[in-house]
């Protein structure tokens, strides 16, 4: 089947099932995936992976010994890029997670984050997983893994309690909300390993801190942190 014919079929399908940019909502062209070229070019990347003392890394100073920490882009509620996370979490647009994870992985290929032994997504509670049908952090992790050539272990951390939403909570309240809610399954499998812990959004770092604390209790484990987006607590 020729490329021109495939393009024709995809163009015809677009009439009835248009693919839209996850940021601006405009129709995507044949060679565009999740983001149009304009939104991709203007994506508010942080470049934090190039600075060991970046703003995300500083969140964990004096709290837990994180090896590296970064996020891919800045999250601003006034920006149209906020729809990327909304569509991923609440509109079942799973392809957004894997594609954004892939773009994130491309950025990290030549960084210390690529030296991890495995990738672990931050889990969501089983009841929330059943309702949503997927864990958005796992989708991001899978997209990153395809580029970084690292295994993803999605069942390493179990979320034992369903916590309330973190929105509108203070930094301390966020920590109280998630502390002691994670359990490591089969800890012997990750002894002396460098774990890349992946989440969708970091605000105060409370959830990451709770997860990482459980991982760091295992002999020889070190943890790096990577989140798709970073938003400051208002």
Secondary structure as UniProt FT lines:
FT   HELIX           3..16
FT   TURN            22..24
FT   TURN            30..31
FT   HELIX           37..41
FT   HELIX           48..50
FT   TURN            52..53
FT   HELIX           55..59
FT   TURN            60..63
FT   STRAND          68..74
FT   TURN            77..78
FT   TURN            80..81
FT   HELIX           82..90
FT   HELIX           94..108
FT   TURN            109..110
FT   HELIX           112..115
FT   STRAND          118..121
FT   HELIX           126..132
FT   HELIX           136..148
FT   STRAND          151..152
FT   TURN            154..155
FT   STRAND          157..159
FT   TURN            167..168
FT   HELIX           171..178
FT   TURN            179..180
FT   STRAND          182..184
FT   HELIX           187..190
FT   TURN            191..192
FT   STRAND          194..202
FT   HELIX           206..216
FT   TURN            219..220
FT   STRAND          222..230
//
